[in-house]
Amino acid sequence: MESDRWFDKHCVRCRRLATHLQQVGREHPGYYCKPVPPFGDIEVDFVIVGLAPGKHGANATGRPFTGDYAGVLLYDTLFRHGFSNQRESRNRNDGLTLQNCRITNAVKCLPPENRPKHDEILNCNDYLAAELAAMCSGAVVLALGTIAHKAVLRALDLKQSHYGFSHGHHHLLPNGLNLVDSYHCSRYNTQTRRLTSAMFDQVFETVCRLLHGRSEHE
């Protein structure tokens, strides 16, 4: 199937992650505890790349940023900027849909302590590469955090040193994609106010401006 290029629900490439999922599944029998699929259509103009599923969020519900604190700010912001039909994401069957937007992760499986190892990020990178390959010139990729930022560059075979991570920064990439950086909307970042709602809004205003500019030239 074509979807096998960008996601494999049976993937066990990373022994540590596969073992961890089995252990968490025994502790929480009702949790999803499998590789978490991207959320949204494959052919969109806006893709958000996070780090990895949260233990009591996406790993529990089976949908990125759903059921945990990190999703509160993300989905509210998506709704206010016209990328979703609801401002809250509670579970996979809550009726929420995305509009010209897709949410994925650099690592599709829950890592212990939310910290994937370097080889685990590499093992998952070809899935991200296939997702990004479906995007057209002028589309926008929003990287939430440094790891997501680096994973995007690696997936596009670009040198890390040429595109440094900086919150709110916009990189025009050689293939015509726009890479926008943001601090991750994690509980820690929002509670310490490293990332505020106003700061996140400014990032999305940049995204919308880039998408609007693209639509004017089509």
C-alpha positions in Angstrom: 0.0 0.0 0.0 1.1 3.6 -0.6 0.6 4.4 3.1 3.3 1.9 4.0 5.8 4.5 2.7 4.9 7.0 5.4 3.5 4.9 8.2 3.6 1.3 9.4 1.3 0.4 12.3 3.3 -2.9 12.7 6.7 -1.2 12.8 9.2 -2.7 15.3 12.4 -1.3 14.0 13.4 0.0 17.4 13.7 -2.8 19.9 13.8 -0.5 22.9 10.6 1.3 21.8 8.7 -1.9 20.9 9.6 -3.3 24.3 8.5 -0.1 26.1 5.2 -0.1 24.3 4.5 -3.7 25.4 5.4 -2.7 29.0 3.1 0.4 29.0 0.4 -1.7 27.4 0.5 -4.1 30.3 0.3 -1.3 32.8 -2.5 0.5 30.9 -4.6 -2.2 29.1 -6.9 0.4 27.6 -4.1 2.5 26.0 -3.4 2.4 22.2 0.3 1.5 22.7 1.3 1.2 19.1 3.0 3.4 16.5 0.7 6.5 16.3 -0.4 7.4 12.8 -0.3 10.9 11.4 -3.5 12.8 11.7 -4.9 14.5 8.6 -4.8 14.0 4.8 -1.4 13.2 3.2 -1.8 15.9 0.5 -2.0 19.2 2.4 -0.3 22.5 2.3 0.5 22.6 6.1 2.2 19.9 8.1 3.1 20.1 11.8 5.9 17.9 13.1 6.1 17.2 16.8 8.6 15.1 18.7 6.9 11.8 19.7 3.6 10.5 21.2 3.1 11.4 24.9 2.6 8.5 27.3 -0.9 9.6 28.5 -1.8 11.5 25.3 -1.3 10.2 21.8 0.1 6.9 23.0 -3.2 6.4 25.0 -5.6 7.7 22.4 -3.9 6.8 19.1 -4.0 10.4 17.7 -1.2 13.0 17.8 -1.5 15.6 20.6 -4.8 14.1 21.7 -5.5 13.6 25.4 -2.6 15.4 26.9 -1.6 19.0 27.9 0.5 19.7 24.8 -2.6 19.4 22.6 -4.6 22.0 24.5 -2.7 25.0 23.1 -2.1 23.3 19.7 -5.7 22.4 18.9 -7.1 25.7 20.2 -4.7 27.6 18.0 -5.5 25.4 15.0 -9.2 26.1 15.5 -8.7 29.9 15.9 -6.7 30.0 12.7 -9.1 28.0 10.6 -7.2 24.7 10.5 -9.7 22.6 12.5 -13.5 22.4 13.1 -13.1 22.1 16.9 -10.9 23.7 19.5 -10.5 20.6 21.7 -9.2 17.2 20.9 -10.4 14.6 23.4 -10.3 11.2 21.6 -10.1 9.7 18.1 -13.9 9.6 17.8 -14.7 13.2 18.9 -15.5 14.4 15.4 -12.5 16.7 15.1 -11.2 17.2 11.6 -8.3 19.1 10.2 -8.5 21.5 7.2 -5.5 21.6 4.8 -3.4 20.5 7.8 -1.7 17.3 9.0 0.0 16.5 12.3 2.7 14.0 12.6 5.8 13.2 14.8 9.5 12.8 14.1 9.2 9.5 16.1 5.9 7.6 15.8 6.3 5.5 19.0 6.4 6.5 22.7 10.0 6.7 23.9 10.8 6.2 27.6 10.8 9.6 29.5 9.8 11.2 26.2 13.4 11.0 25.0 14.1 9.1 21.8 17.6 8.0 21.1 19.5 9.2 18.0 19.2 5.9 16.2 15.4 5.8 16.9 15.0 9.2 15.3 17.0 7.9 12.3 15.0 4.7 12.1 11.7 6.7 11.8 13.0 9.4 9.4 12.2 7.7 6.1 8.5 7.7 7.1 8.7 11.5 7.7 10.6 11.8 4.4 7.8 10.1 2.5 5.2 12.4 4.2 7.2 15.5 3.2 7.7 14.3 -0.3 3.9 14.5 -0.8 4.0 18.3 -0.2 4.2 20.8 -3.1 6.5 23.8 -3.5 5.2 26.7 -1.3 3.7 24.5 1.4 4.6 25.0 5.0 6.2 22.7 7.6 6.0 23.7 11.3 8.6 22.1 13.4 7.8 22.0 17.1 11.2 21.9 18.8 14.8 21.3 17.9 14.4 17.5 17.4 11.5 18.0 15.0 13.4 20.7 13.2 16.5 18.5 12.7 14.3 15.5 11.7 12.7 17.6 8.9 16.1 18.7 7.6 17.4 15.1 7.7 14.3 13.9 5.9 14.9 16.5 3.1 18.7 15.6 3.0 19.7 19.1 4.0 22.6 20.2 6.1 21.8 21.0 9.7 24.4 23.7 9.9 22.7 25.7 7.2 19.4 26.0 8.9 19.6 26.7 12.6 16.6 26.3 14.9 15.2 29.6 16.3 11.7 30.1 17.6 9.5 32.0 15.1 12.1 31.8 12.3 11.2 31.0 8.7 13.5 29.1 6.4 12.9 28.9 2.6 14.2 25.5 1.7 15.8 24.6 -1.7 12.8 22.5 -2.7 10.5 25.4 -2.2 9.0 24.2 1.1 8.8 26.7 4.0 10.1 25.6 7.3 8.9 27.5 10.3 10.2 26.9 13.8 8.4 27.0 17.2 9.2 26.0 20.7 7.2 22.8 21.5 3.8 23.4 23.1 4.7 21.1 26.0 3.4 21.5 29.5 6.8 22.6 30.7 7.3 25.3 28.0 3.8 26.7 28.4 3.8 26.7 32.2 7.3 28.3 32.4 6.1 30.8 29.7 8.9 29.9 27.4 6.0 29.6 24.9 2.9 31.7 25.5 -0.3 31.7 23.5 0.6 35.0 22.0 4.0 33.7 20.8 2.3 30.6 19.3 -0.2 32.9 17.6 2.6 34.8 16.0 4.0 31.6 14.6 0.7 30.7 13.1 0.3 34.2 11.7 3.6 33.5 9.8 2.2 30.2 8.6 -1.0 31.8 7.4 0.9 34.6 5.7 3.1 32.1 3.8 0.1 30.0 2.8 -1.9 33.0 1.7 1.1 34.1 -0.4 1.2 30.7 -2.0 -2.5 30.8 -2.9 -2.2 34.2 -4.5 0.4 32.8 -6.9 -1.5 29.7 -7.9 
